[in-house]
Every structure is written in C-alpha cells, then in structure tokens.
C-alpha cells in the first residue's frame, strides 16, 4: 500500500481552518455592529479561537512529526497478517 503524502492534507487542513476562522471573524464583526456592547465578549471568543488554532498548529504538527520519526512503519507486517487471517 503506497504511503500518502501528508503535506498535501496538512496544507488543506490549514487552509480550511483559516477560511473557517475568517468566516467566523466576519460573523462576529457583524454581530458587534448590531450589538456594540457585546464587543468585549466577542473579542474573548475570537482570542480563544486563535489560541486553539495556534495550539493545533504548534502542538499537533509537532506531535505528528514526532510520531512519524518514533513509531516504526509496520505496514508490511499488517499486510502479511491480513493475507494470512483476513477475510477469505
């Protein structure tokens, strides 16, 4: 089974997160225009979203790179097991 290039899926995930964040920020801006007193609450929510996104980008990417280096590739053993004991 060929190994997929994970950098393409990582880029797609980051782009999707950024687009989602931009849409969310636009909606929050519209809400802040309608209800000016909610600006502080919306700023806190937006800041939390940015922190969550940064946490994913920094910690999640580091963990994936760490696991790729440390966990051995056992695809050959898995294929052999499936050939031996898989559905007949």
Residue pairs with C-beta under 8 A, 6 or more apart in sequence:
1 75
1 79
3 73
3 75
6 64
6 68
10 61
14 57
17 53
17 56
21 49
21 50
21 53
24 46
24 49
25 46
28 42
28 45
28 46
31 38
31 42
32 38
32 39
32 42
